[in-house]
Amino acid sequence: MKLVYVAGPYRAETGQERQRNVLRAALRGATVAKHGGMPVVPHLLTRGLEGAAAEEFWIRGTMAVLGRCDAVFLVEGWKGSVGSVDEVAEAVRIGIPVFEDELALARWLHGEV
């Protein structure tokens, strides 16, 4: 089974906006599962742990998780997120595919690409 990292905005001005970002990432994760991939949604891995460690800890940790995944699937608005832009750059650097389009991801998951 392929692991697909979901990258998108997390940080926000308000808790309500952050929750909306988490929900959007979770929905993208559900899309990954629908097509047979195992979603890895860092938004859900770290939610509720804010303040438990320095921000740099979480950044290093999520990059380590990304490095163990087979692909990245992007959430709408990812270009406005410094963290997501860095995650895409890391994925490109280590040679894993990055998808914005659901159909392209589905084809890749089913070995059609």
C-alpha positions, 0 to 999 in steps of 0.5 A, spaced: 500 500 500 502 506 498 503 512 503 500 519 501 502 525 505 497 530 505 500 537 504 496 544 505 495 550 510 495 548 517 496 555 521 491 560 521 489 567 524 484 563 528 482 557 531 476 556 527 480 557 521 485 552 523 480 547 524 477 549 517 484 547 514 484 541 518 477 539 515 480 540 508 486 536 509 482 530 512 477 530 506 483 530 502 485 524 506 479 521 505 480 522 497 486 518 498 483 512 501 477 512 496 483 511 491 486 505 495 492 509 498 493 510 505 493 517 507 498 520 512 495 527 514 500 531 519 494 536 520 491 530 524 497 527 527 499 533 531 492 536 532 491 538 539 499 538 541 500 545 540 505 548 545 507 541 547 514 542 543 517 548 539 515 549 532 521 547 529 520 540 532 514 539 529 517 541 522 522 536 522 518 531 525 513 532 519 518 532 514 521 526 517 514 523 516 514 526 509 520 522 507 517 515 509 511 517 504 510 515 497 507 521 494 504 528 496 497 530 495 496 537 495 490 541 499 487 547 495 491 553 497 497 550 499 501 555 495 499 560 500 502 556 506 510 556 507 510 549 510 506 546 504 511 550 499 517 547 503 514 540 503 513 540 496 520 542 495 522 536 499 518 531 495 521 534 489 528 533 492 527 526 494 524 524 488 517 523 490 511 525 486 506 531 487 499 531 485 494 536 485 489 533 481 485 527 484 484 523 477 492 524 476 493 521 483 488 515 482 491 513 476 498 513 479 495 509 485 492 504 480 499 503 477 496 507 470 502 512 470 
